[in-house]
Amino acid sequence: MATPADARITPRAEDYPQWYQDVVREADLAEPAKVVKGCMVIKPHGYAIWEKIQRELDSQFRATGHRNAYFPLLVPQSFLQKEAEHVEGFAPELAVVTHAGGQPLEEPYVIRPTSETIIGHFFSKWISSYRDLPLLLNQWANVMRWELRTRLFLRTTEFLWQEGHTAHATHDEAMEEVLRILHVYGDFAESFMAMPVVRGRKTALEKFAGALESYCIEAHMQDGKALQAGTSHDLGQNFGKAFDVRFQNEAGDLDYVWQTSWGVSTRLIGGLVMTHADDDGLVLPPRLAPIHCVIVPIYRNDEQKAQVLEAAERLRKALCDVDLSSPDARYRDFLEVVLDDRDLRPGAKFYHWERRGVPLRIELGPKDLAKGQVCTKFRVDTPVQSGKAFVPTDEFLATVRDKLLAFQDALLERARAAQAADTVVLDDWDDFVASFSGEKSVFAWCHWDGTSETEAAIKEATKVTIRCIPLPGQGPDDGPGRCIRTGRPSAGRVLMAKAY
Amino acid sequence: MATPADARITPRAEDYPQWYQDVVREADLAEPAKVVKGCMVIKPHGYAIWEKIQRELDSQFRATGHRNAYFPLLVPQSFLQKEAEHVEGFAPELAVVTHAGGQPLEEPYVIRPTSETIIGHFFSKWISSYRDLPLLLNQWANVMRWELRTRLFLRTTEFLWQEGHTAHATHDEAMEEVLRILHVYGDFAESFMAMPVVRGRKTALEKFAGALESYCIEAHMQDGKALQAGTSHDLGQNFGKAFDVRFQNEAGDLDYVWQTSWGVSTRLIGGLVMTHADDDGLVLPPRLAPIHCVIVPIYRNDEQKAQVLEAAERLRKALCDVDLSSPDARYRDFLEVVLDDRDLRPGAKFYHWERRGVPLRIELGPKDLAKGQVCTKFRVDTPVQSGKAFVPTDEFLATVRDKLLAFQDALLERARAAQAADTVVLDDWDDFVASFSGEKSVFAWCHWDGTSETEAAIKEATKVTIRCIPLPGQGPDDGPGRCIRTGRPSAGRVLMAKAY
């Protein structure tokens, strides 16, 4: 199999944005729609990753008492205007339906950029008493935000996501929910995506339009930039007031509900790519890999071919019975195994599956059959295994589940190390400017005086933003200090970085 | 719990369409969005049914070699016009986006009413050789068709569905695919929805706009009307030619691909309601029920309450380990069990869960505890069990899986009997007119001369349409005859009915 000229993966060191595009293309995850501005087609290998993300998050939402529902794609334009900050934040990004059924519409609809407003409208119909609370809903849906600069998965005009929407009787309960979900997101990112994150709170400049406070998980990408990978919002009573969502509390008084909303999107796939992929292509952690193992048969003649293919098929079947999930999981995560029996050289097959990020490759030839062994190689070298290993077949089958899970952990450790290497604690403005002057960004823990003016000035000077004010245990936790820009007092360090 | 005046379910015999609305509302499946014309909100109990439908169909699509992908929501308006019949069929129903990002668009987009055109565009980029074929894709998505008269689930402006899109090297292979999927749909309807269907081919008047031929499954509703519950289209080379999807065949010649498309939607939930529900509310077959069992504790004082609730909780946990799925299924279909410990009279709880269609109710009181038994009642009487039964707890747990599956089969038999009772074979036009003159429709097997003129004349006179030309074994198969309307020769009987 010849490699077409445009199939090259640009090395990260040469051109990082181009590397990202090349990896996405060569792994066959998605492509720009082009004929629909800023949209993408999510191809089967990319969509299968999204399905695994959905499956796991959905079962965690269920386990925490949430139920799925579906609300209309279209929202009356006037709904957006009911919450002042919300409309200001989203108005520039709306796609508007003005005609339908061959007629102009009396009131235009917008395609949902998010669903707080339409869901607020229904909450006001459904909620009348504290007995109706908490109301814990989630929706898996497409949304649309008209973006000028788009990038596959990271920022597209249409994207897929889940949006949780909950209503509570007290602010305390709403805050519990906001943080519960933040930790669901953080734990998912680390345990399933093998992507370490910093959990924190957004500044006033960076919070969701219409929220009291926004919480987030921020992930480290290989170019040192941060990716906001999930958000959980304390909406206070803002939407309750805008949509008149009132309830009678236990004391018999009428009060507005306290709401939350939270979401993660197909953007996570971009984060997965930029956390793990290398110059040879995609690298996938086993828990989210659509294909876990590829078996490449090695033979020189038809007799060997028949013999090897028969053994390879037996091996494939045996591997398909291996289940990565825990015994009480709702889904059985049986290994997905490809036996690549195409009429191609083995090297071309290695290359094909490496680019697609398959965690484990198994080579099987006549010598292996004679010795009752398989030759295994993981997609990247880690302490679990470096290079090729030759393992008796029985032992391989007995240990492959543990090996894959150990490989999953090793990828997380590798990503943690990369983040640590890019993380600095800075107290001097000149150091700060120097740290962000190159192509590569860093994760900088710095003091900040808490004002939007200073935050804006830092961004203006360096393109660096405050990614979050860390939750306890998520940052250096080394007490108060002086703002890196103004020298004014600061309660504690915040995470600063360039961001996607 | 008092029953609000508007919580009444109108009996079927009194007003069938109102009965349907009442059942959907009282089962808490969905409600009209009102503020978004013709759209609905799918509430958690309704959405959970859709998720079970998705789960099963999705694994059948996978098992037959299909992969999921996602294409843009918006389609350039010009794309629709590339296939003449297609645009004629869909133009009146389109919702049009004319503005985005605060600007008028140069070319408007339509919200996909179906995705043949946008997918045809990408097929032309992805397919160049017979080696790229067959290409077997499926998409789970929302679509929008501006309808004037809408009804929850059955016909809504926005609905959720799956749309399969495949490309093949020959017409024979495409036809194999069309029929393979038709049988997946038919078997799913019968085995999972317990809804018997007739499998057949559409007439020229009723086929999909742009298809050579459309195949369908038609289900019998309790008012004798037919519901088109799923369609599978032989698109021929129509879209291949419209979007220039050409490939080099094995002989080295360029040819247009042969395509298929096929879909089922949230309409199936409407079919489920109208197949099984009764004047007491929803009835759900266990394989699609979001909740399989409800346990209602019975007690007269606090001491009994504590004792009964403890035993009820043990029973609940034991039931949650019962798995309806087969051992090799990808999903574990553990029983979903509600222990209704609300502070309400038992009668109010029975009523609540009956309306929501829960297949099995378990009552547990002090006498049952003393005897080591449970009192069980299925949602409707069938040969499996009529009325209440008192069963030793151990025996109950050992047999509940089989009982639920037997109840599933009994619902199918009950629906088959209802269909048989409404099915007639007619040869006389006056009989035909009389059969369709009442409120209730029938399934009439009649001869037809094969012309669109006659079909249109029959529809004009009686509102009856030809639902399908049955596949072998799906109709009376009693050979040729004379058209019921014109007396001209007919090759075989077709299914005629009023339809949703």
Boltz contact constraints between the chains, C-beta under 6 A:
constraints:
  - contact:
      token1: [A, 33]
      token2: [B, 72]
      max_distance: 6.0
  - contact:
      token1: [A, 35]
      token2: [B, 76]
      max_distance: 6.0
  - contact:
      token1: [A, 36]
      token2: [B, 72]
      max_distance: 6.0
  - contact:
      token1: [A, 36]
      token2: [B, 74]
      max_distance: 6.0
  - contact:
      token1: [A, 39]
      token2: [B, 72]
      max_distance: 6.0
  - contact:
      token1: [A, 41]
      token2: [B, 71]
      max_distance: 6.0
  - contact:
      token1: [A, 41]
      token2: [B, 122]
      max_distance: 6.0
  - contact:
      token1: [A, 42]
      token2: [B, 70]
      max_distance: 6.0
  - contact:
      token1: [A, 43]
      token2: [B, 69]
      max_distance: 6.0
  - contact:
      token1: [A, 44]
      token2: [B, 67]
      max_distance: 6.0
  - contact:
      token1: [A, 44]
      token2: [B, 69]
      max_distance: 6.0
  - contact:
      token1: [A, 47]
      token2: [B, 68]
      max_distance: 6.0
  - contact:
      token1: [A, 47]
      token2: [B, 69]
      max_distance: 6.0
  - contact:
      token1: [A, 47]
      token2: [B, 70]
      max_distance: 6.0
  - contact:
      token1: [A, 67]
      token2: [B, 44]
      max_distance: 6.0
  - contact:
      token1: [A, 68]
      token2: [B, 47]
      max_distance: 6.0
  - contact:
      token1: [A, 69]
      token2: [B, 43]
      max_distance: 6.0
  - contact:
      token1: [A, 69]
      token2: [B, 44]
      max_distance: 6.0
  - contact:
      token1: [A, 69]
      token2: [B, 47]
      max_distance: 6.0
  - contact:
      token1: [A, 70]
      token2: [B, 42]
      max_distance: 6.0
  - contact:
      token1: [A, 70]
      token2: [B, 47]
      max_distance: 6.0
  - contact:
      token1: [A, 71]
      token2: [B, 41]
      max_distance: 6.0
  - contact:
      token1: [A, 72]
      token2: [B, 33]
      max_distance: 6.0
  - contact:
      token1: [A, 72]
      token2: [B, 36]
      max_distance: 6.0
  - contact:
      token1: [A, 72]
      token2: [B, 39]
      max_distance: 6.0
  - contact:
      token1: [A, 72]
      token2: [B, 158]
      max_distance: 6.0
  - contact:
      token1: [A, 73]
      token2: [B, 142]
      max_distance: 6.0
  - contact:
      token1: [A, 73]
      token2: [B, 158]
      max_distance: 6.0
  - contact:
      token1: [A, 74]
      token2: [B, 36]
      max_distance: 6.0
  - contact:
      token1: [A, 76]
      token2: [B, 35]
      max_distance: 6.0
  - contact:
      token1: [A, 92]
      token2: [B, 102]
      max_distance: 6.0
  - contact:
      token1: [A, 95]
      token2: [B, 97]
      max_distance: 6.0
  - contact:
      token1: [A, 95]
      token2: [B, 100]
      max_distance: 6.0
  - contact:
      token1: [A, 96]
      token2: [B, 99]
      max_distance: 6.0
  - contact:
      token1: [A, 97]
      token2: [B, 95]
      max_distance: 6.0
  - contact:
      token1: [A, 97]
      token2: [B, 97]
      max_distance: 6.0
  - contact:
      token1: [A, 98]
      token2: [B, 98]
      max_distance: 6.0
  - contact:
      token1: [A, 99]
      token2: [B, 96]
      max_distance: 6.0
  - contact:
      token1: [A, 100]
      token2: [B, 95]
      max_distance: 6.0
  - contact:
      token1: [A, 100]
      token2: [B, 146]
      max_distance: 6.0
  - contact:
      token1: [A, 101]
      token2: [B, 146]
      max_distance: 6.0
  - contact:
      token1: [A, 102]
      token2: [B, 92]
      max_distance: 6.0
  - contact:
      token1: [A, 122]
      token2: [B, 41]
      max_distance: 6.0
  - contact:
      token1: [A, 142]
      token2: [B, 73]
      max_distance: 6.0
  - contact:
      token1: [A, 146]
      token2: [B, 100]
      max_distance: 6.0
  - contact:
      token1: [A, 146]
      token2: [B, 101]
      max_distance: 6.0
  - contact:
      token1: [A, 158]
      token2: [B, 72]
      max_distance: 6.0
  - contact:
      token1: [A, 158]
      token2: [B, 73]
      max_distance: 6.0
  - contact:
      token1: [A, 330]
      token2: [B, 332]
      max_distance: 6.0
  - contact:
      token1: [A, 332]
      token2: [B, 330]
      max_distance: 6.0
